[in-house]
Amino acid sequence: MTDKGTDKGKKPRGLGKRAWLTTHAVRRLARFLAFIKVVDITVVNRGAVPKKGPVIVACNHISYTDPVFLWGALRRRAIAIGMAELWTMPVVGRLVKLLGHIPVVRGDALSGADAVERATAVVSRGGVLIIFPEGKIVGRGETAPYRPGAARIALATGAPIVPAGIVGSNDVMPLKRDRPGKKTFYRDRKVVLVFGHPIQPEPGMTEDDLIDLVRLRISELTA
């Protein structure tokens, strides 16, 4: 699965000028919405994300709103790996293409490998990558294994992983089976997003070692 402008050897679309302009415009809107408290979100330790250089931001995933909150909280341009279904949606699909995000077909090994390759190219060029290691939204009372993609990219590039923990987004937009009523969006709920200290890959670390450490740090942030 390869979009025009993201072929091997070329600069990833998300690092191009059009993506930068789109990011700037959308972030201004996001900050305005945050200012007028469309959703009450508190961001803690945003400075843990380096101001420059390659970095992977790995976060737990409990709601469809998580990518919006996480992407909007960053002060750098960032590219996320997201489910391919988003690219087929009329408005959202156009936006994720402009921003240069990376689609992945869930359950498709070839698509997953392609997404990791493209994400590695982003990080190798000094970009910020957003990834949800669980690979899906995890409902209340559920758990999901952490997939090794974030660790694989970090070990290949030497980039640090900044763990992030989000709490309360599943109250703002719960999964259908978890909704307390008929509404799909509850703007009066509070969301807290906490960034942890960067985890630097060390010599001799395996993918399992690193992703286990990421899982531990995220669980501490959401406790």
C-alpha positions as CSV (number, residue, x, y, z in Angstrom):
1,M,0.0,0.0,0.0
2,T,1.9,3.0,-1.2
3,D,0.6,6.6,-1.7
4,K,2.1,8.9,-4.3
5,G,4.9,10.9,-2.7
6,T,5.8,8.2,-0.2
7,D,7.7,5.8,-2.5
8,K,10.9,4.3,-1.2
9,G,13.8,6.8,-1.2
10,K,11.5,9.8,-1.3
11,K,10.7,12.2,1.5
12,P,7.5,10.9,3.3
13,R,4.4,13.0,2.4
14,G,3.9,13.9,6.0
15,L,7.3,15.8,6.1
16,G,6.5,17.9,3.0
17,K,5.4,21.5,2.8
18,R,1.7,20.8,2.1
19,A,1.5,18.6,5.2
20,W,3.2,21.3,7.3
21,L,0.7,23.9,6.1
22,T,-2.2,21.6,6.8
23,T,-0.8,20.8,10.3
24,H,-0.4,24.5,11.1
25,A,-4.0,25.2,10.1
26,V,-5.6,22.3,11.8
27,R,-3.6,22.9,15.0
28,R,-4.8,26.5,15.2
29,L,-8.4,25.2,15.0
30,A,-7.6,22.5,17.6
31,R,-6.1,25.1,20.0
32,F,-9.2,27.3,19.6
33,L,-11.5,24.4,20.4
34,A,-9.4,23.6,23.5
35,F,-9.5,27.3,24.5
36,I,-13.3,27.4,24.4
37,K,-13.4,24.0,26.3
38,V,-15.3,22.0,23.7
39,V,-13.7,19.1,25.6
40,D,-12.0,19.6,29.0
41,I,-8.5,18.1,28.4
42,T,-5.4,18.5,30.6
43,V,-2.0,17.8,29.1
44,V,0.8,16.9,31.5
45,N,4.5,17.0,30.9
46,R,4.2,18.0,27.2
47,G,7.9,19.0,27.3
48,A,8.9,15.3,27.5
49,V,8.7,15.2,23.7
50,P,12.0,16.5,22.4
51,K,11.7,19.8,20.5
52,K,13.7,18.4,17.6
53,G,15.1,15.1,16.3
54,P,13.5,11.8,15.7
55,V,11.0,10.5,18.3
56,I,8.3,7.9,18.6
57,V,5.3,8.7,20.8
58,A,3.5,5.5,21.9
59,C,0.1,5.7,23.6
60,N,-2.6,3.5,25.0
61,H,-5.8,3.4,22.9
62,I,-9.2,3.5,24.5
63,S,-11.3,5.7,22.2
64,Y,-11.7,6.9,18.6
65,T,-10.8,10.4,19.9
66,D,-7.3,9.4,21.1
67,P,-5.5,10.2,17.9
68,V,-7.1,13.7,17.8
69,F,-6.2,14.5,21.4
70,L,-2.7,13.2,21.1
71,W,-1.9,14.8,17.7
72,G,-3.4,18.1,18.9
73,A,-1.4,18.1,22.1
74,L,2.0,17.9,20.4
75,R,3.8,21.1,19.4
76,R,5.6,19.4,16.5
77,R,4.4,18.1,13.2
78,A,3.6,14.4,13.7
79,I,2.7,11.4,11.5
80,A,0.5,8.6,12.9
81,I,-0.2,5.1,11.9
82,G,-3.9,4.6,11.6
83,M,-6.5,2.1,10.5
84,A,-7.0,2.1,6.8
85,E,-10.8,2.6,7.1
86,L,-10.1,6.3,7.9
87,W,-8.8,6.8,4.3
88,T,-12.2,5.8,2.9
89,M,-14.2,8.4,4.9
90,P,-15.2,11.5,2.8
91,V,-13.7,14.3,5.0
92,V,-11.4,12.5,7.3
93,G,-9.9,10.5,4.4
94,R,-8.9,13.7,2.6
95,L,-7.4,15.2,5.8
96,V,-5.3,12.1,6.8
97,K,-3.9,12.0,3.2
98,L,-2.9,15.7,3.4
99,L,-1.3,15.2,6.7
100,G,0.7,12.3,5.4
101,H,-0.5,9.7,8.0
102,I,0.2,6.1,7.3
103,P,-2.6,3.6,6.8
104,V,-2.5,0.0,7.9
105,V,-5.0,-2.8,7.2
106,R,-5.6,-4.5,10.4
107,G,-4.8,-8.2,10.3
108,D,-2.9,-7.9,7.1
109,A,0.8,-8.8,7.6
110,L,1.9,-7.2,4.3
111,S,0.2,-4.0,5.1
112,G,1.6,-4.0,8.6
113,A,5.1,-4.5,7.3
114,D,4.7,-1.7,4.8
115,A,3.4,0.7,7.5
116,V,6.4,-0.1,9.7
117,E,8.7,0.5,6.7
118,R,7.1,3.9,6.0
119,A,7.1,4.8,9.6
120,T,10.8,4.0,9.9
121,A,11.5,6.3,7.0
122,V,9.7,9.1,8.8
123,V,11.7,8.6,12.0
124,S,14.9,8.2,10.1
125,R,14.4,11.7,8.6
126,G,14.0,13.2,12.1
127,G,10.2,13.1,12.2
128,V,7.7,12.4,15.0
129,L,5.8,9.2,14.8
130,I,2.6,8.5,16.7
131,I,1.8,4.9,17.3
132,F,-0.8,2.9,19.3
133,P,1.1,-0.3,20.2
134,E,-2.2,-2.2,21.0
135,G,-3.2,-1.8,17.4
136,K,-6.9,-1.3,18.3
137,I,-9.2,0.4,20.7
138,V,-9.3,-1.6,24.0
139,G,-12.7,-1.5,25.7
140,R,-13.4,-1.3,29.4
141,G,-12.2,-4.4,31.2
142,E,-10.3,-5.7,28.2
143,T,-6.6,-6.0,27.5
144,A,-4.6,-6.4,24.3
145,P,-1.0,-7.4,23.7
146,Y,1.4,-4.7,22.6
147,R,2.7,-5.2,19.1
148,P,6.4,-4.8,18.5
149,G,6.3,-2.1,15.8
150,A,7.3,0.8,18.0
151,A,10.2,-1.2,19.4
152,R,11.3,-2.4,16.0
153,I,11.4,1.2,14.6
154,A,13.2,2.5,17.7
155,L,15.9,-0.2,17.5
156,A,16.3,0.3,13.8
157,T,16.7,4.1,14.1
158,G,18.0,4.7,17.6
159,A,15.1,7.1,18.2
160,P,13.7,7.4,21.8
161,I,10.1,6.3,22.6
162,V,8.1,8.8,24.6
163,P,5.3,6.9,26.4
164,A,1.9,8.6,26.7
165,G,-1.1,7.7,28.8
166,I,-4.6,8.9,28.1
167,V,-7.4,8.6,30.6
168,G,-11.1,9.7,30.2
169,S,-11.3,9.8,26.4
170,N,-13.5,6.6,26.6
171,D,-15.9,8.7,28.6
172,V,-16.0,11.4,25.9
173,M,-16.7,9.0,23.1
174,P,-17.3,5.5,24.5
175,L,-17.5,2.4,22.4
176,K,-21.1,1.6,21.6
177,R,-21.4,-1.2,24.1
178,D,-20.0,1.0,26.9
179,R,-22.2,4.0,26.3
180,P,-24.3,5.1,29.4
181,G,-27.0,6.4,27.1
182,K,-27.9,7.0,23.5
183,K,-25.4,9.9,22.9
184,T,-22.1,9.1,21.1
185,F,-20.3,12.2,22.4
186,Y,-20.1,13.5,26.0
187,R,-18.3,16.8,26.0
188,D,-18.7,17.4,29.8
189,R,-16.3,14.6,30.6
190,K,-12.6,15.3,31.5
191,V,-9.6,13.9,29.7
192,V,-6.1,13.7,31.0
193,L,-3.1,13.1,28.7
194,V,0.3,12.5,30.4
195,F,3.6,12.2,28.6
196,G,6.4,10.2,30.3
197,H,10.1,10.5,30.2
198,P,11.7,9.3,26.9
199,I,12.9,5.7,26.8
200,Q,16.2,5.4,24.9
201,P,16.9,2.0,23.2
202,E,20.0,0.5,24.7
203,P,22.6,-1.9,23.2
204,G,21.5,-5.5,23.6
205,M,17.9,-4.7,24.0
206,T,15.4,-7.0,22.1
207,E,12.1,-5.9,20.7
208,D,10.4,-7.8,23.5
209,D,12.5,-6.0,26.2
210,L,11.7,-2.6,24.8
211,I,8.0,-3.1,24.2
212,D,7.6,-4.6,27.6
213,L,9.2,-1.5,29.1
214,V,6.9,0.8,27.0
215,R,3.9,-1.2,28.3
216,L,5.1,-0.8,31.9
217,R,5.6,3.0,31.5
218,I,2.2,3.5,29.9
219,S,0.5,1.5,32.6
220,E,2.2,3.7,35.2
221,L,0.9,6.8,33.5
222,T,-2.7,5.6,33.4
223,A,-2.8,4.1,36.9
